[in-house]
Amino acid sequence: MNEVLLTAIGVGAATVFGSVLGFIFKNISHKFSDIVLSFAAGVMLSASVLGLILPSLEYGGKYGILTTIAGIFVGAICLNLIDKLVPHLHRLAGTDTKYEHNSQAHKVLLFVIAIAIHNLPEGIAAGVGFGSGDISQALIIAGGIALQNIPEGMVIIAPMLSAGIKPSKTFLFASVTGLIEVIGTLIGYFAVSVSTAILPFALSFAGGTMLYIISDEMIPETHAHGNERPATYALLIGFCVMLITDTLFG
């Protein structure tokens, strides 16, 4: 349990660390941001397949493939429904637009709320990994998610400051998005611990949410500023780094 709690805090703290970097480096180039985010996407892609979807097949028994496919699609559909209820305005963070304090602050806060909501299933994915009992694989998954949280924390700072939100409140809002991920990690862990029967579905569900985030948000964002080629190679490098890590420590 201590490992789960410390990892949950670490995953959430990655967002806070990213936000601190966002204060220090307010004018981060699109190219640098896209490369870092693409690397994180590659790490998450590998982690979702190796650490969540393949184990779901292993634990699923005779009809494991059906459970795994169902979990992937249910996870993706849940994220899709969340997008419809609270649009994930991720592209807002990558713009250079200067926001007027009164007219745009609420849009920026909506963007922050959307990130917080999307962090919940990411946290659940990390927690479900621990529920499988494979600690090394769970740490790899959590590490991939934490890596993605750093650039996410970096890019949410500038829009809030440009909208006239005080630095102290900006840091508080960024920290809350990380706290949501801590809560999600604990939910995922306890849900699987209560009933191991749901483990195959929970693993594939978590994998489906990660695949959705990668395809719907991370890749389009990294290809939106003319940096498609370096972003693609950064994704491949991230994927291969996780392959090596899984081979050596998995």
N, C-alpha and C positions, 0 to 999 in steps of 0.2 A: 504493500500500500504506500509505503514511503517513496518508493521509486515512482509510482504513478503520480503522487502529489508533487514531487519535485519536478518531474517532467512536465506536468500540467502548468506549473508556475513558469518553467523555462520556456514553454511554447508561447505563453502569454507575454512573458518578458521580452521575447524577441520583437514583438510589435512595439513595445515601449522603447527598446533599444533603437529600433528603426526610426521612431519619432524623434529621439534625441539627435540622431544623425540628420534628420530632416531640419531641425533647428540650426544645426551647425552648417550644413550644406544646403542652403535655401534654393540655390539655382542649379540643381542637378540636371545634367543634359539628358535629353530623351534617349540618346544612344546608350549611355551608361545604364540608365534605368531599364531600358529594354533588354540589354544583355543580361543584367543581373536577374530580372524577372524571368527571362527565358531559361536561364540556368536553373532557377528554382522550379520552373514548370517541368523541366526534364527530370529533376530529382523527384518531384511529386508523381510524375507519370510512372517512373520506375517503381517507386514505393507503392503506388496504388495497385500495380499489377503483381509485383513480387510479394509484397507484404500483406495485401488484402484479398485480391481476387483469386490468386492461385491457392492460398490457404483455405479460402472459402470452398473451393472445389475439393480439397483434401478432407475437410471436415464434413462435407455434405453427404458422404456415403453414396448409395446407389443412384439416387436422383439429385446428386449434388449440382450437376450442370444446370438443371431447371431452377433450383434455388438461387444459384449464383447469378444467372441471367435475370431472374425476377428482381433480385436485390439491386443489381446494377441499374436497371430501368426505374425502379421505385426511387432509388436515391437521386437519379437524374431528374425525374419528374418532380420530386419534392423541391429541388433547387429551382426548377423552372417555375413552379408555383410561387416560390418566394420572390423570384424576379418579377413576376406579374404583380404581386402585392406591394413589394418595395423594390422598385427598379434599382439595380446596382449601377450607380452612375460612376463606374470606375474610370471612364475616359475623362471625367471632370478633373481628376487629379493630375492628368498628364498635360493639361493645357497651360498656356502662358497667359491666360486671360486675367485681367485685374478685376476684382469683384467690388461692387459698391456695397457698403456696409449693410444698408437696410434691405436692398432688393435681392441680394444674392446669398446672404448669410443662411437663410432657411434652406436653400438648395444645397449648400455645403454641408449643413447639419444632416440633411436627408442622406447625402452621400456617406457621411460617417456612420449613421444609423444602419444604412444598408450593408456597409462593411462589417459592422458588429454582428448583424443577423447572419451574414454569410460565414462569419468566423465560428458560429455555433456548430454546424455540421463538420467543419474542419477539426474542431476540438473533439467531437464525437468520434471521428475517424482515428484520432490518436488514442483515445480511450479504449476503443474497440480492439485496437492492436494489442493493448496490454491484457485485455480480457481473454485473448487467445492463449495466453500463457507463454508465448515466445517473446521473452523480454528483449533480446537483441534485435529481433525484427521490429518490435514495437518502438524501440528507441530510434531505429532507422526511419520509420514512418514519421515519428514525432520530429526528428531532425529535419526531414524534408519540409514538413509544414512550417516549422520554425524559420527555416531559411526563406520560405516564401513570405513570411510575416515581416521580415526586415525591410525589403523594398516597399511593401505595402504601408508599413509605418512611416517610411520616409516620405512617400508621396501624398499622404493625407495632411501634412503640416502646412505646406504652402497655400492651398486653397483656403484653409481656415484663417490663416494670418492675413491673406489678401482680402478676405471678406470682413475684416475688422474685428475678428474674435480675439480676445486677449490671449497672450501667450500662455498664461496660467490655465485658462479654460481649454485652450487648444491641447495642451499636454494632458489635461484631465480627460478630455474626450478620447484622445488617442489611447490612453491607459485603459479606459473602459472597454474599448474594442478588444484589447488583449485579455481583459478579465473575462469577457464572454467566452473566449477560447478555453480558459481554465475551467469554467463551468461545464462547457461542452465535453472536455476530456473526462471529467469526473462522471458525467452522465453516461457517456459511452462505456466507461469501465464498469460502473455499477450495474448497468442494464445487462451486460453480458455475464457478469458475475452472478446475478440473481438466477439466470437461467441459461445454462450452456447450450440448450436446445436451439436458441436463436442465434448462436454464434455464426454458423455459415451464412445466414441471411444478413446478419449485422455486418460481417466483414465485407460482403459484396455490396451492401448498401453504402457503406463508407467509401468503398472503392468507386462506386458510381458517382457519388457526390464529388469526389476529387477529379474524376475524369471530366465531369460536367464543368467544373470550375476551370480546368486547364483549357478545354476546348472553347468554352463560351466566353471566357474572360481573359485569361492570361495570354494565350496565343494571339487573339485579335488585337489586344492592347499592344503587344510587342511588335506587331506588324503594321501598326497604324502611323508610324512616323518615318517610313523609308529605311528602316533598319532590318529588313526581313532577313537578309543573308547572315549577318553576324548573329541575329537572334536565333536563327535556325541552328547554327553551329553551337551556340551556347546551350540550346536545349539538348542537342545530342551529347555534348560534353557532360551536362548534368545527369542525363540518363546513364551514361557509361560510368560516371563516378559512383552512382548508386549501385550499378551492377558489380563493380569492383568491391565496394563496401559490403554488399550482400554476400559476395563470394568469400571474402576474407573473414567476416565477422558474423554472417548469418547462420 
